[in-house]
Amino acid sequence: MPLIDKRPFDNKSLLNNSIKKSKVTPFDNQDKDDTPLSKKTEMLVDKFAGKLFSSSKKEHELAKKMFKECKRKRHEEEKTLESKEVENMIKKMSCVEGIKDSMKKMEEKIGECVKEFVVKEARLFFKDLIREHKQCTMEHRTKERELDAMKKQIDGQVETLNSKKEDFELAKKLYEEQVDALRLKEERCTKREMDLESKDKLVEGRKKDLDLKEKQVEIRETEVELKKKQLEEKFMELHSKEEKFKAQMQKVKSFVSQMED
């Protein structure tokens, strides 16, 4: 059972809070809206003074006096209300002091009950603690036996795992050797492939050169054939001219012989 927390009773703070909460503006319940009477009075006076300022300065002074009188009455009413609130708070505080005495007596009784309860609970707690200790001791011995058996089983499994580990290490070593051999073969194959590719490129280059040279030879053959035809035509033309020249020379010779005769 939790103990009641005793805190000092601050009369001053309670009184101040109560006065602040209960402080009201005079004549608040007389209007339906929330505008204070002082504000309304001030507004009415300002309005009234504004209208009458042009007609008479005396009336303006009278309005100011009326406003001051209203403020004085409001201040007196506020003081009266505050004094009444203070009296009510003093009465309430006397009641609170009586309540505090009753609470002290109740706390003393509760403290005695708590002490008795704690003693009984302590006895029951120690009985349960002894019983649980015996039970835990038995369980601990049982678990020790189980742990010994489990340890033997684990030791056997460890030996098996060690032998398997050695086999695995050997297989791993063989596998790594095979991987290295395959990697070496792969490097050789890659190198051969690169050599073949370079040779293939050379062959392709040579083939292109041969094709180009073959085309150039064909072009030259065509040019030679064309020149041959041109030479044959020129030869025929020269032969024709030679025949004509021979015929003309023959005519000249016959003409000369005729002239000599």
Secondary structure as a PSIPRED ss2 file (coil, helix, strand):
# PSIPRED VFORMAT (PSIPRED V4.0)

   1 M C   1.000  0.000  0.000
   2 P C   1.000  0.000  0.000
   3 L C   1.000  0.000  0.000
   4 I C   1.000  0.000  0.000
   5 D C   1.000  0.000  0.000
   6 K C   1.000  0.000  0.000
   7 R C   1.000  0.000  0.000
   8 P C   1.000  0.000  0.000
   9 F C   1.000  0.000  0.000
  10 D C   1.000  0.000  0.000
  11 N H   0.000  1.000  0.000
  12 K H   0.000  1.000  0.000
  13 S H   0.000  1.000  0.000
  14 L H   0.000  1.000  0.000
  15 L H   0.000  1.000  0.000
  16 N H   0.000  1.000  0.000
  17 N H   0.000  1.000  0.000
  18 S H   0.000  1.000  0.000
  19 I H   0.000  1.000  0.000
  20 K H   0.000  1.000  0.000
  21 K H   0.000  1.000  0.000
  22 S H   0.000  1.000  0.000
  23 K C   1.000  0.000  0.000
  24 V C   1.000  0.000  0.000
  25 T C   1.000  0.000  0.000
  26 P C   1.000  0.000  0.000
  27 F C   1.000  0.000  0.000
  28 D H   0.000  1.000  0.000
  29 N H   0.000  1.000  0.000
  30 Q H   0.000  1.000  0.000
  31 D C   1.000  0.000  0.000
  32 K C   1.000  0.000  0.000
  33 D C   1.000  0.000  0.000
  34 D C   1.000  0.000  0.000
  35 T C   1.000  0.000  0.000
  36 P C   1.000  0.000  0.000
  37 L H   0.000  1.000  0.000
  38 S H   0.000  1.000  0.000
  39 K H   0.000  1.000  0.000
  40 K H   0.000  1.000  0.000
  41 T H   0.000  1.000  0.000
  42 E H   0.000  1.000  0.000
  43 M H   0.000  1.000  0.000
  44 L H   0.000  1.000  0.000
  45 V H   0.000  1.000  0.000
  46 D H   0.000  1.000  0.000
  47 K H   0.000  1.000  0.000
  48 F H   0.000  1.000  0.000
  49 A H   0.000  1.000  0.000
  50 G H   0.000  1.000  0.000
  51 K H   0.000  1.000  0.000
  52 L H   0.000  1.000  0.000
  53 F C   1.000  0.000  0.000
  54 S C   1.000  0.000  0.000
  55 S C   1.000  0.000  0.000
  56 S C   1.000  0.000  0.000
  57 K H   0.000  1.000  0.000
  58 K H   0.000  1.000  0.000
  59 E H   0.000  1.000  0.000
  60 H H   0.000  1.000  0.000
  61 E H   0.000  1.000  0.000
  62 L H   0.000  1.000  0.000
  63 A H   0.000  1.000  0.000
  64 K H   0.000  1.000  0.000
  65 K H   0.000  1.000  0.000
  66 M H   0.000  1.000  0.000
  67 F H   0.000  1.000  0.000
  68 K H   0.000  1.000  0.000
  69 E H   0.000  1.000  0.000
  70 C H   0.000  1.000  0.000
  71 K H   0.000  1.000  0.000
  72 R H   0.000  1.000  0.000
  73 K H   0.000  1.000  0.000
  74 R H   0.000  1.000  0.000
  75 H H   0.000  1.000  0.000
  76 E H   0.000  1.000  0.000
  77 E H   0.000  1.000  0.000
  78 E H   0.000  1.000  0.000
  79 K H   0.000  1.000  0.000
  80 T H   0.000  1.000  0.000
  81 L H   0.000  1.000  0.000
  82 E H   0.000  1.000  0.000
  83 S H   0.000  1.000  0.000
  84 K H   0.000  1.000  0.000
  85 E H   0.000  1.000  0.000
  86 V H   0.000  1.000  0.000
  87 E H   0.000  1.000  0.000
  88 N H   0.000  1.000  0.000
  89 M H   0.000  1.000  0.000
  90 I H   0.000  1.000  0.000
  91 K H   0.000  1.000  0.000
  92 K H   0.000  1.000  0.000
  93 M H   0.000  1.000  0.000
  94 S H   0.000  1.000  0.000
  95 C H   0.000  1.000  0.000
  96 V H   0.000  1.000  0.000
  97 E H   0.000  1.000  0.000
  98 G H   0.000  1.000  0.000
  99 I H   0.000  1.000  0.000
 100 K H   0.000  1.000  0.000
 101 D H   0.000  1.000  0.000
 102 S H   0.000  1.000  0.000
 103 M H   0.000  1.000  0.000
 104 K H   0.000  1.000  0.000
 105 K H   0.000  1.000  0.000
 106 M H   0.000  1.000  0.000
 107 E H   0.000  1.000  0.000
 108 E H   0.000  1.000  0.000
 109 K H   0.000  1.000  0.000
 110 I H   0.000  1.000  0.000
 111 G H   0.000  1.000  0.000
 112 E H   0.000  1.000  0.000
 113 C H   0.000  1.000  0.000
 114 V H   0.000  1.000  0.000
 115 K H   0.000  1.000  0.000
 116 E H   0.000  1.000  0.000
 117 F H   0.000  1.000  0.000
 118 V H   0.000  1.000  0.000
 119 V H   0.000  1.000  0.000
 120 K H   0.000  1.000  0.000
 121 E H   0.000  1.000  0.000
 122 A H   0.000  1.000  0.000
 123 R H   0.000  1.000  0.000
 124 L H   0.000  1.000  0.000
 125 F H   0.000  1.000  0.000
 126 F H   0.000  1.000  0.000
 127 K H   0.000  1.000  0.000
 128 D H   0.000  1.000  0.000
 129 L H   0.000  1.000  0.000
 130 I H   0.000  1.000  0.000
 131 R H   0.000  1.000  0.000
 132 E H   0.000  1.000  0.000
 133 H H   0.000  1.000  0.000
 134 K H   0.000  1.000  0.000
 135 Q H   0.000  1.000  0.000
 136 C H   0.000  1.000  0.000
 137 T H   0.000  1.000  0.000
 138 M H   0.000  1.000  0.000
 139 E H   0.000  1.000  0.000
 140 H H   0.000  1.000  0.000
 141 R H   0.000  1.000  0.000
 142 T H   0.000  1.000  0.000
 143 K H   0.000  1.000  0.000
 144 E H   0.000  1.000  0.000
 145 R H   0.000  1.000  0.000
 146 E H   0.000  1.000  0.000
 147 L H   0.000  1.000  0.000
 148 D H   0.000  1.000  0.000
 149 A H   0.000  1.000  0.000
 150 M H   0.000  1.000  0.000
 151 K H   0.000  1.000  0.000
 152 K H   0.000  1.000  0.000
 153 Q H   0.000  1.000  0.000
 154 I H   0.000  1.000  0.000
 155 D H   0.000  1.000  0.000
 156 G H   0.000  1.000  0.000
 157 Q H   0.000  1.000  0.000
 158 V H   0.000  1.000  0.000
 159 E H   0.000  1.000  0.000
 160 T H   0.000  1.000  0.000
 161 L H   0.000  1.000  0.000
 162 N H   0.000  1.000  0.000
 163 S H   0.000  1.000  0.000
 164 K H   0.000  1.000  0.000
 165 K H   0.000  1.000  0.000
 166 E H   0.000  1.000  0.000
 167 D H   0.000  1.000  0.000
 168 F H   0.000  1.000  0.000
 169 E H   0.000  1.000  0.000
 170 L H   0.000  1.000  0.000
 171 A H   0.000  1.000  0.000
 172 K H   0.000  1.000  0.000
 173 K H   0.000  1.000  0.000
 174 L H   0.000  1.000  0.000
 175 Y H   0.000  1.000  0.000
 176 E H   0.000  1.000  0.000
 177 E H   0.000  1.000  0.000
 178 Q H   0.000  1.000  0.000
 179 V H   0.000  1.000  0.000
 180 D H   0.000  1.000  0.000
 181 A H   0.000  1.000  0.000
 182 L H   0.000  1.000  0.000
 183 R H   0.000  1.000  0.000
 184 L H   0.000  1.000  0.000
 185 K H   0.000  1.000  0.000
 186 E H   0.000  1.000  0.000
 187 E H   0.000  1.000  0.000
 188 R H   0.000  1.000  0.000
 189 C H   0.000  1.000  0.000
 190 T H   0.000  1.000  0.000
 191 K H   0.000  1.000  0.000
 192 R H   0.000  1.000  0.000
 193 E H   0.000  1.000  0.000
 194 M H   0.000  1.000  0.000
 195 D H   0.000  1.000  0.000
 196 L H   0.000  1.000  0.000
 197 E H   0.000  1.000  0.000
 198 S H   0.000  1.000  0.000
 199 K H   0.000  1.000  0.000
 200 D H   0.000  1.000  0.000
 201 K H   0.000  1.000  0.000
 202 L H   0.000  1.000  0.000
 203 V H   0.000  1.000  0.000
 204 E H   0.000  1.000  0.000
 205 G H   0.000  1.000  0.000
 206 R H   0.000  1.000  0.000
 207 K H   0.000  1.000  0.000
 208 K H   0.000  1.000  0.000
 209 D H   0.000  1.000  0.000
 210 L H   0.000  1.000  0.000
 211 D H   0.000  1.000  0.000
 212 L H   0.000  1.000  0.000
 213 K H   0.000  1.000  0.000
 214 E H   0.000  1.000  0.000
 215 K H   0.000  1.000  0.000
 216 Q H   0.000  1.000  0.000
 217 V H   0.000  1.000  0.000
 218 E H   0.000  1.000  0.000
 219 I H   0.000  1.000  0.000
 220 R H   0.000  1.000  0.000
 221 E H   0.000  1.000  0.000
 222 T H   0.000  1.000  0.000
 223 E H   0.000  1.000  0.000
 224 V H   0.000  1.000  0.000
 225 E H   0.000  1.000  0.000
 226 L H   0.000  1.000  0.000
 227 K H   0.000  1.000  0.000
 228 K H   0.000  1.000  0.000
 229 K H   0.000  1.000  0.000
 230 Q H   0.000  1.000  0.000
 231 L H   0.000  1.000  0.000
 232 E H   0.000  1.000  0.000
 233 E H   0.000  1.000  0.000
 234 K H   0.000  1.000  0.000
 235 F H   0.000  1.000  0.000
 236 M H   0.000  1.000  0.000
 237 E H   0.000  1.000  0.000
 238 L H   0.000  1.000  0.000
 239 H H   0.000  1.000  0.000
 240 S H   0.000  1.000  0.000
 241 K H   0.000  1.000  0.000
 242 E H   0.000  1.000  0.000
 243 E H   0.000  1.000  0.000
 244 K H   0.000  1.000  0.000
 245 F H   0.000  1.000  0.000
 246 K H   0.000  1.000  0.000
 247 A H   0.000  1.000  0.000
 248 Q H   0.000  1.000  0.000
 249 M H   0.000  1.000  0.000
 250 Q H   0.000  1.000  0.000
 251 K H   0.000  1.000  0.000
 252 V H   0.000  1.000  0.000
 253 K H   0.000  1.000  0.000
 254 S H   0.000  1.000  0.000
 255 F H   0.000  1.000  0.000
 256 V H   0.000  1.000  0.000
 257 S H   0.000  1.000  0.000
 258 Q H   0.000  1.000  0.000
 259 M H   0.000  1.000  0.000
 260 E H   0.000  1.000  0.000
 261 D C   1.000  0.000  0.000
